[in-house]
Amino acid sequence: MRRLGYSRYVAQGGDVGSQVTDAMARLSLDGLLGIHTNLLTPALGDVDALSASPPTNEERAALDQLDAFHATGTGYFVEQATRPQKIGYALLDSPIALAAWMIDHDTNAYEKVARAFVDEEPSGNLTREHIVDNITLYWLTGTGAAAARSYWEEGQEGVRAAGQAPPLLRRVARRVPAAAIAPSSGCFRPPGTGGAR
């Protein structure tokens, strides 16, 4: 950030960006004042980080939402993490296949898109125009397969690091302030205590 002229800054990320901001905080980068995320990604792979034992009612609700997401909302992730070329060919061959994949790749996305298209009620800022713009951007740039492949590449990194603590996840002495929002329309709503852990 110094090369960009910033000696102090904050970082914000969602989806894959939440992993980047988490890594930035764990690295305790110079000038990083804090991070903000709208997806508590460490909890996706470590549900114990969300709750005490026994869990509070709020923590139990978050764990139940996370269980439901793992049961019904991760098929796209498994496909892209294990066979990215399989879906990649369709994403590059047909704008209809690309649209179908982007619109219905998980339950949460499907419900938001259905509200915008069928009910003509935007979900937050997600309107029909935004959805078509997003699909068009992926189609015109031919990046659907590359986006799918990124899941596979991340999974391969995990396989290579199996049994070792990846350098980005080592704890550091300096703590960076972190904040997270928990949108009610996300894949799960972490309890207030989960983010603190």
JOZISUL-V981561 format. One line per field, one symbol per residue. burial: + if it has 9 or more other C-alpha atoms within 8 Angstrom, else -. A space follows every 10 residues. Layout:
burial->???
This chain:
burial->--------++ +++++-++++ ++++++-+-- -+++++++++ +-+---+-++ +---+---++ -++-++-++- -+++++--++ +-+++-++++ ++--+-++++ +-++++++++ -++++++--- -++--+++-- +---+--++- --+++--+++ +++++----- +--------- -----+--++ -+---+++++ +-+++--
